[in-house]
Amino acid sequence: MWDQLWTNVRVAEATPNGDGFQILEQAALAIEQGRIQWIGLERELPGEPSQCARAHHVGGGRLLTPGLIDCHTHLIFGGDRSLDFDLRTQGQDYAAISAAGGGIRSTVQHTRDQSPEALCELALPRARALLADGVTTLEIKSGYGLNLGTELNMLKAAHLLADRLHVNLQPTLLALHALPPEFANDRARYVDEVIQEWIPAVVEQKLAVAVDVFIEHIAFSYAECARVLAAARDAGLAVKVHADQLSDLNGAALAAEFGALSADHLEYTNAAGVSALARSGTVAVLLPGAFLMLNESTRPPIAAFRAEQVPMAIATDLNPGTSPLTSLTLAATLARAQFGLTAAEAFAGITVHAAKALGLARTHGRLAVGQSADFCLWDAKHPRELTYWLGRPLCHTTVQAGRVRVPLSDHPPLSTSTSA
């Protein structure tokens, strides 16, 4: 007898390469010890539902998809940057915003003032919004401490948050984000500290599974990022790269060189960088929230990604400065509207390809026997609706490793029966 059985659902997921949908009508799904144990047509069940599982849930004919995966967020931070946005819309540049008390230094100041517990409390409303939108796996980066103590506090806060909300967490040390004012005249010493102190501390305390860097004129050079990526890889951590967002510094090639799980942003990636990503298997993560809020005009090379079969994921990039976006389905809708992705590409980008971007392809992002029982039920007829509506809540129920969260809105609850 299974732990749970879900019947009267329409199972839908992206095809493995993300170019279409697979939909199974009148389907059923069984869970055992937090993993999918059986999936198929309801009429092919080995017996009556009440005799097959200890708990039987009736889905009401709703769409059942893999749980959504937000593979790039900066969810933990203090304060906000609403002032920055207001000044930006008035035509102020970065220097003027910084002089007015905004910019990343403002976030750093507010974040350094907080304990892990306080940072967790501040992040809870943002995280709950993502979960209500169907997210069951969440990447959270540090990066607003710019000193070891605060970076560790941010990662500790991420773990506290995951425990509070029962969400699958993938914590990342954003080791090179911005140069702190304390090291304004000694960049090399800062990079040395990251390599010699930060990475070993994160490994020893088991606070992160990956290290990220930001290669850009306003951030760090190819050589500086390469040193940190090499140290992270030597320490047994996965690596990721903020690449080619504002200019072409061969960030995609850097990510490929180190076998990064993902290269993220990619608006200015050149043809050689696309080919490098294809050879390395690195996922291209698109971040349309920042593209929108910064009023960018140069789009990522989507046609080249398609031609070279580079998998494309989509994430919120939830952060206080450039993407205060708390809906992954809206991020996917923006990717369709701004970058021209198809409905199937966008859906794959927040499920199967997002799982690959976090190194979770074997266990997440699909509906198959052996995968984690992470899925959502939606008040929708077709998965393309999930990346179509603007601001309409469609998620009825989420299940993460077999744990049911329902209801998430004012929808009526599911019908459930329990067997002894």
Secondary structure per residue as TSV (DSSP state, phi and psi in degrees):
chain	resnum	aa	ss	phi	psi
A	1	M	-	360.0	129.9
A	2	W	E	-75.3	162.1
A	3	D	E	-68.9	-46.5
A	4	Q	E	-139.3	150.9
A	5	L	E	-135.5	131.0
A	6	W	E	-112.6	124.2
A	7	T	E	-125.6	171.9
A	8	N	E	54.8	53.2
A	9	V	E	-129.6	159.6
A	10	R	E	-111.9	103.9
A	11	V	E	-80.6	128.9
A	12	A	E	-138.8	137.6
A	13	E	E	-151.2	169.3
A	14	A	E	-77.9	150.1
A	15	T	-	-64.5	157.2
A	16	P	T	-54.2	-35.0
A	17	N	T	-93.9	2.9
A	18	G	S	77.9	17.7
A	19	D	S	-102.7	8.7
A	20	G	S	-171.3	-174.8
A	21	F	E	-117.1	150.2
A	22	Q	E	-118.0	120.2
A	23	I	E	-124.9	130.3
A	24	L	E	-118.3	113.4
A	25	E	E	-80.8	153.5
A	26	Q	E	46.6	56.2
A	27	A	E	-104.0	171.0
A	28	A	E	-142.6	154.7
A	29	L	E	-143.1	133.2
A	30	A	E	-115.5	146.4
A	31	I	E	-122.3	138.0
A	32	E	E	-138.5	121.9
A	33	Q	T	51.7	45.2
A	34	G	T	78.9	4.6
A	35	R	E	-125.7	155.7
A	36	I	E	-70.2	124.5
A	37	Q	E	-105.4	-27.4
A	38	W	E	-155.4	142.8
A	39	I	E	-150.7	135.9
A	40	G	E	171.5	-165.9
A	41	L	E	-71.8	142.5
A	42	E	G	-60.7	-34.8
A	43	R	G	-69.2	-13.2
A	44	E	G	-96.2	6.9
A	45	L	S	-59.4	149.0
A	46	P	S	-74.3	-1.5
A	47	G	S	-177.6	-172.2
A	48	E	-	-65.0	141.2
A	49	P	H	-51.6	-41.8
A	50	S	H	-65.0	-20.6
A	51	Q	H	-97.0	-6.7
A	52	C	H	-95.9	-22.1
A	53	A	E	-147.7	154.8
A	54	R	E	-71.2	-32.0
A	55	A	E	-129.7	129.7
A	56	H	E	-118.1	120.9
A	57	H	E	-110.2	133.3
A	58	V	E	-104.2	119.0
A	59	G	E	-81.7	-4.4
A	60	G	E	66.4	26.2
A	61	G	E	75.7	12.0
A	62	R	E	-74.1	161.1
A	63	L	E	-74.1	131.9
A	64	L	E	-119.0	120.3
A	65	T	E	-126.4	166.7
A	66	P	E	-56.8	150.7
A	67	G	-	-61.3	146.8
A	68	L	E	-79.4	151.4
A	69	I	E	-126.3	115.8
A	70	D	E	-95.7	104.0
A	71	C	-	-94.1	8.9
A	72	H	-	-157.0	102.4
A	73	T	-	-138.5	156.7
A	74	H	-	-120.0	56.8
A	75	L	-	-67.6	-29.9
A	76	I	-	-93.0	117.9
A	77	F	-	-167.4	162.4
A	78	G	S	-103.5	152.6
A	79	G	S	70.4	-163.6
A	80	D	-	-149.8	177.2
A	81	R	-	-127.8	37.6
A	82	S	H	-62.4	-30.6
A	83	L	H	-62.2	-42.5
A	84	D	H	-55.7	-46.1
A	85	F	H	-65.1	-41.6
A	86	D	H	-61.5	-45.6
A	87	L	H	-67.7	-36.0
A	88	R	H	-64.0	-40.0
A	89	T	H	-69.9	-16.7
A	90	Q	T	-92.7	5.5
A	91	G	T	92.2	9.7
A	92	Q	-	-76.8	143.5
A	93	D	-	-92.2	178.9
A	94	Y	H	-60.0	-40.8
A	95	A	H	-63.0	-42.8
A	96	A	H	-66.6	-38.5
A	97	I	H	-64.7	-42.5
A	98	S	H	-63.2	-40.6
A	99	A	H	-65.5	-27.4
A	100	A	T	-84.0	3.1
A	101	G	T	98.4	8.7
A	102	G	-	-99.6	-155.9
A	103	G	S	79.7	179.1
A	104	I	H	-63.0	-29.0
A	105	R	H	-63.6	-30.8
A	106	S	H	-63.6	-45.9
A	107	T	H	-64.2	-41.0
A	108	V	H	-59.8	-45.5
A	109	Q	H	-59.8	-45.7
A	110	H	H	-71.0	-28.3
A	111	T	H	-78.5	-39.5
A	112	R	H	-63.1	-22.5
A	113	D	T	-80.4	-5.1
A	114	Q	-	-110.3	146.9
A	115	S	-	-81.3	165.7
A	116	P	H	-56.0	-40.4
A	117	E	H	-65.6	-41.0
A	118	A	H	-67.6	-40.4
A	119	L	H	-62.9	-38.4
A	120	C	H	-61.5	-45.8
A	121	E	H	-61.7	-41.1
A	122	L	H	-63.4	-34.2
A	123	A	H	-83.4	-18.4
A	124	L	H	-54.1	-48.3
A	125	P	H	-61.3	-37.5
A	126	R	H	-66.3	-43.9
A	127	A	H	-66.4	-40.4
A	128	R	H	-62.9	-34.9
A	129	A	H	-63.2	-41.6
A	130	L	H	-64.1	-43.2
A	131	L	H	-65.8	-37.9
A	132	A	H	-65.1	-19.2
A	133	D	T	-92.2	5.4
A	134	G	T	104.5	4.5
A	135	V	E	-77.0	129.6
A	136	T	E	-118.7	-16.1
A	137	T	E	-129.2	136.5
A	138	L	E	-139.4	124.5
A	139	E	E	-90.5	135.0
A	140	I	E	-129.9	126.7
A	141	K	E	-100.0	152.1
A	142	S	-	-85.0	-156.6
A	143	G	-	122.3	-7.1
A	144	Y	S	-108.7	14.2
A	145	G	-	-95.5	-45.6
A	146	L	-	58.4	16.9
A	147	N	S	-146.6	158.1
A	148	L	H	-60.4	-44.6
A	149	G	H	-59.4	-46.0
A	150	T	H	-73.1	-36.4
A	151	E	H	-59.7	-42.5
A	152	L	H	-66.2	-38.8
A	153	N	H	-61.9	-39.3
A	154	M	H	-63.5	-43.3
A	155	L	H	-67.9	-37.8
A	156	K	H	-63.2	-39.4
A	157	A	H	-62.7	-39.0
A	158	A	H	-61.0	-41.8
A	159	H	H	-66.7	-40.5
A	160	L	H	-60.3	-41.5
A	161	L	H	-62.6	-45.4
A	162	A	H	-61.9	-39.1
A	163	D	H	-66.9	-39.7
A	164	R	H	-64.9	-40.6
A	165	L	H	-102.1	-4.5
A	166	H	T	55.2	51.9
A	167	V	-	-115.6	147.8
A	168	N	E	-73.7	116.2
A	169	L	E	-103.5	137.6
A	170	Q	E	-121.8	94.5
A	171	P	E	-82.7	138.5
A	172	T	E	-129.1	131.8
A	173	L	E	-83.3	111.0
A	174	L	E	-84.0	87.6
A	175	A	E	-73.0	-37.4
A	176	L	E	-121.2	101.0
A	177	H	S	-116.3	-54.6
A	178	A	-	-150.4	156.0
A	179	L	-	-83.4	120.9
A	180	P	-	-69.5	152.6
A	181	P	G	-60.0	-28.0
A	182	E	G	-63.8	-21.3
A	183	F	G	-115.5	22.9
A	184	A	T	-57.1	-29.1
A	185	N	T	-108.1	12.7
A	186	D	-	-152.6	70.7
A	187	R	H	-59.6	-42.4
A	188	A	H	-60.5	-39.5
A	189	R	H	-66.8	-35.3
A	190	Y	H	-64.6	-47.0
A	191	V	H	-61.7	-40.0
A	192	D	H	-59.6	-42.6
A	193	E	H	-63.6	-42.1
A	194	V	I	-58.4	-45.0
A	195	I	I	-70.9	-44.8
A	196	Q	I	-84.8	-25.4
A	197	E	I	-119.6	-48.2
A	198	W	I	-66.2	-54.2
A	199	I	H	-62.0	-46.1
A	200	P	H	-59.6	-37.9
A	201	A	H	-66.3	-41.3
A	202	V	H	-65.5	-40.2
A	203	V	H	-65.9	-46.4
A	204	E	H	-60.8	-39.9
A	205	Q	H	-91.0	0.1
A	206	K	T	53.8	48.7
A	207	L	-	-98.6	-16.7
A	208	A	-	-142.9	154.9
A	209	V	S	-109.9	-8.4
A	210	A	E	-149.8	162.3
A	211	V	E	-124.7	137.7
A	212	D	E	-121.4	153.7
A	213	V	E	-138.8	157.1
A	214	F	E	-117.5	106.8
A	215	I	B	-96.3	115.8
A	216	E	S	-171.5	158.6
A	217	H	T	-57.1	-36.5
A	218	I	T	-87.1	1.4
A	219	A	S	-125.2	-102.0
A	220	F	B	-132.6	155.7
A	221	S	-	-82.9	169.7
A	222	Y	H	-57.2	-47.0
A	223	A	H	-65.4	-42.2
A	224	E	H	-64.0	-44.9
A	225	C	H	-65.3	-39.5
A	226	A	H	-61.5	-39.8
A	227	R	H	-60.8	-44.1
A	228	V	H	-70.3	-41.0
A	229	L	H	-62.5	-39.6
A	230	A	H	-63.7	-42.0
A	231	A	H	-65.5	-40.4
A	232	A	H	-64.3	-45.7
A	233	R	H	-62.3	-41.2
A	234	D	H	-64.6	-27.0
A	235	A	T	-85.1	0.4
A	236	G	T	87.5	14.4
A	237	L	-	-98.1	148.0
A	238	A	E	-70.7	162.5
A	239	V	E	-129.8	153.0
A	240	K	E	-141.9	160.3
A	241	V	E	-140.1	127.8
A	242	H	E	-75.8	110.7
A	243	A	E	-128.7	135.4
A	244	D	S	55.2	37.3
A	245	Q	S	-75.8	-46.2
A	246	L	S	-112.7	-15.0
A	247	S	S	-162.3	169.0
A	248	D	-	-97.3	99.5
A	249	L	S	-113.1	24.1
A	250	N	S	61.7	36.4
A	251	G	H	-65.1	-38.2
A	252	A	H	-64.2	-41.4
A	253	A	H	-62.8	-37.7
A	254	L	H	-61.6	-46.5
A	255	A	H	-59.4	-44.5
A	256	A	H	-64.2	-39.9
A	257	E	H	-57.4	-35.4
A	258	F	T	-101.0	11.8
A	259	G	T	60.9	39.8
A	260	A	-	-62.3	147.2
A	261	L	S	-60.5	-40.6
A	262	S	E	-150.3	155.9
A	263	A	E	-120.6	128.9
A	264	D	E	-120.6	140.4
A	265	H	E	95.5	-87.1
A	266	L	-	72.0	20.6
A	267	E	T	-60.6	-34.2
A	268	Y	T	-109.0	18.1
A	269	T	-	-64.5	133.1
A	270	N	-	-88.5	174.0
A	271	A	H	-61.8	-39.2
A	272	A	H	-64.6	-36.0
A	273	G	H	-65.8	-40.1
A	274	V	H	-61.0	-46.6
A	275	S	H	-62.0	-38.7
A	276	A	H	-63.6	-41.9
A	277	L	H	-62.0	-40.9
A	278	A	H	-61.8	-42.0
A	279	R	H	-69.2	-35.8
A	280	S	H	-84.9	-15.8
A	281	G	T	79.6	12.2
A	282	T	-	-72.2	137.0
A	283	V	E	-82.4	137.5
A	284	A	E	-88.4	116.0
A	285	V	E	-100.9	120.0
A	286	L	E	-93.2	137.2
A	287	L	-	-127.3	78.3
A	288	P	H	-70.4	-18.7
A	289	G	H	-63.8	-47.0
A	290	A	H	-66.4	-38.0
A	291	F	H	-57.4	-43.0
A	292	L	H	-68.7	-50.8
A	293	M	H	-69.3	-27.6
A	294	L	T	-90.0	-0.2
A	295	N	T	56.0	44.1
A	296	E	-	-73.4	160.7
A	297	S	-	-126.4	-20.3
A	298	T	-	-86.2	116.9
A	299	R	-	-91.2	152.9
A	300	P	-	-58.2	153.3
A	301	P	-	-78.2	71.9
A	302	I	H	-59.9	-45.0
A	303	A	H	-60.2	-39.6
A	304	A	H	-67.9	-39.8
A	305	F	H	-59.4	-43.7
A	306	R	H	-62.4	-47.2
A	307	A	H	-61.6	-35.6
A	308	E	T	-96.9	4.5
A	309	Q	T	58.6	41.4
A	310	V	-	-81.5	121.7
A	311	P	-	-64.5	137.5
A	312	M	E	-113.9	121.1
A	313	A	E	-104.0	166.1
A	314	I	E	-133.3	138.7
A	315	A	-	-140.6	165.1
A	316	T	-	-76.0	-29.7
A	317	D	-	56.8	30.2
A	318	L	-	-48.7	115.2
A	319	N	B	-156.7	161.4
A	320	P	T	-76.9	-20.4
A	321	G	T	-94.6	-43.5
A	322	T	T	-128.4	-5.9
A	323	S	B	-154.9	71.5
A	324	P	-	-77.4	60.3
A	325	L	-	-110.3	120.2
A	326	T	-	-114.9	25.2
A	327	S	-	-135.9	117.1
A	328	L	H	-73.9	-33.9
A	329	T	H	-65.6	-36.2
A	330	L	H	-66.9	-38.9
A	331	A	H	-58.3	-42.4
A	332	A	H	-67.1	-37.7
A	333	T	H	-63.5	-41.8
A	334	L	H	-63.2	-37.5
A	335	A	H	-63.2	-36.0
A	336	R	H	-68.5	-45.8
A	337	A	H	-70.8	-39.4
A	338	Q	H	-90.5	-34.9
A	339	F	H	-110.0	-8.1
A	340	G	-	81.0	24.2
A	341	L	-	-71.6	148.7
A	342	T	-	-76.3	166.9
A	343	A	H	-60.1	-40.5
A	344	A	H	-67.6	-41.2
A	345	E	H	-62.7	-42.1
A	346	A	H	-65.8	-40.7
A	347	F	H	-67.9	-41.5
A	348	A	H	-61.4	-32.6
A	349	G	H	-67.9	-19.7
A	350	I	T	-112.7	9.9
A	351	T	T	-131.3	-93.4
A	352	V	H	-65.3	-41.6
A	353	H	H	-76.2	-31.2
A	354	A	H	-66.1	-36.7
A	355	A	H	-61.2	-43.8
A	356	K	H	-63.4	-35.9
A	357	A	H	-65.0	-16.6
A	358	L	T	-109.6	6.5
A	359	G	T	73.4	25.5
A	360	L	-	-115.0	20.0
A	361	A	T	-61.9	-28.3
A	362	R	T	-75.0	-19.2
A	363	T	T	-126.4	-13.3
A	364	H	S	-138.7	163.3
A	365	G	S	91.7	-7.1
A	366	R	S	-136.6	170.3
A	367	L	-	-114.4	96.2
A	368	A	-	-152.9	154.9
A	369	V	T	-58.3	131.5
A	370	G	T	97.8	-21.5
A	371	Q	S	-73.1	155.0
A	372	S	B	-58.6	140.4
A	373	A	-	-78.4	69.5
A	374	D	-	-112.5	112.1
A	375	F	E	-155.5	168.4
A	376	C	E	-128.9	147.8
A	377	L	E	-107.9	134.5
A	378	W	E	-124.5	145.9
A	379	D	S	-86.2	72.1
A	380	A	-	-150.9	153.3
A	381	K	S	-91.6	-27.7
A	382	H	S	-143.1	144.5
A	383	P	G	-61.7	-20.3
A	384	R	G	-67.0	-21.0
A	385	E	G	-64.7	-26.0
A	386	L	G	-67.6	-22.7
A	387	T	G	-117.1	36.5
A	388	Y	T	-126.6	-51.2
A	389	W	-	-69.6	144.6
A	390	L	S	-107.1	104.1
A	391	G	S	82.6	9.6
A	392	R	-	-95.8	118.1
A	393	P	-	-73.4	122.4
A	394	L	-	-113.8	-16.6
A	395	C	E	-75.0	123.5
A	396	H	E	-96.5	-42.9
A	397	T	E	-147.9	141.8
A	398	T	E	-121.8	148.9
A	399	V	E	-128.8	126.0
A	400	Q	E	-124.7	114.5
A	401	A	T	51.7	38.6
A	402	G	T	87.3	-8.3
A	403	R	E	-85.8	123.6
A	404	V	E	-92.1	130.6
A	405	R	E	-116.7	109.4
A	406	V	-	-158.2	145.4
A	407	P	-	-83.0	159.4
A	408	L	S	-100.1	-5.5
A	409	S	S	-147.3	-157.8
A	410	D	S	-91.0	18.4
A	411	H	S	-66.7	152.5
A	412	P	-	-67.6	147.4
A	413	P	-	-70.0	165.4
A	414	L	-	-73.5	158.0
A	415	S	E	-80.6	128.8
A	416	T	E	-135.9	136.3
A	417	S	E	-126.6	153.6
A	418	T	E	-125.6	136.6
A	419	S	-	-104.7	145.0
A	420	A	-	-72.2	360.0
